[in-house]
């Protein structure tokens, strides 16, 4: 058996150089030449199926490239995203290569029933709110030195969001806009430190000036990209742990843990320097049983819309609050 395998290997590699050993005749590869030479040239017009299979692979062997190498932005993203982590999905959300660089990002928060914005509404800050910040995207293979790279993408590889830069820029801009709209309200604490790296993109940790802290951990994600790479959709489930400050101004309060989900859709604008997006953020705000006065939960005689669907079990359902945002990114 080993001899047979050896002969097959010899036949394969010698065929790459255009000659065929006569020993291969026993495997169905007959020579058309009757010369007595040990190696005879292969007839290019042969219809032998095994020979066609060998020859068809020669270009990829010669170039050293896989046959399924990515040829379009969409294929490149799908190829990387296919390397999923069990239970999590793709290691990160990957964007087309033209995302790499800095962007002037305008967010218009159009509607929300999240407690944060409801509290602002009670203070007189009405939606919609427009917030302008900066966003940054880096090549996915930037590694730990991503802070030192420029906006170039010489390998034209898919991009990932610089989550630490983007979060700090947006948070700071939102805080400044709220102060401008309602200057007498209590200001949001500034970010003292933020930790995130592309090599571990699923955890983002922030410490605030008042001693509080927050950790955002992605627990599951999925994404899809159109064939031409002009549209991208992503979904991320997250677990958020918030630690309030204590009266002494240091972290030490009772942590709260809640679930969150972010749905985002991007599309190419009228040029490569404009990208439009829509984001819907869902945050868990306790369970419906905590809202004893919610008409959807109770209704008349306990027959509200939710109760009528789920019965008495509705009190244990998560109460999801949503925030809808329109996004416009313009290259800087």
Buried (B, 14 or more C-beta within 10 A) or exposed (E): EEEEEEBEEEBBEBBEEEBBBBEBEEEEBBBEEEEEEEBBEBBEEBEBEBBEEBBEEEEEEEEEEEEEEBEEBBBBBBBBBEEEEEEBBBBBBBBBBBBBBBBEBBBBBBEBBBEEBEEBEEEEBEBEBEBBBBBBBBBBEBEEEBEEEEEEBEEEBBBBBBBBBBBBBBBBBBBBBBBEBBEEBEEBBEBEEBEBBBEEBBEBBBBBEBBBBBBBBBBBBBBBBBEEBBBBBBBBBBBBBBBBBBEEEEBBBEEEEBBBBBBBBBBBBEEEEBBBBBBBBBBBBEBBBEBEEBEBBBBEEEEBEBBEEBEEEBBEBEBBBBBBBBBBBEBE
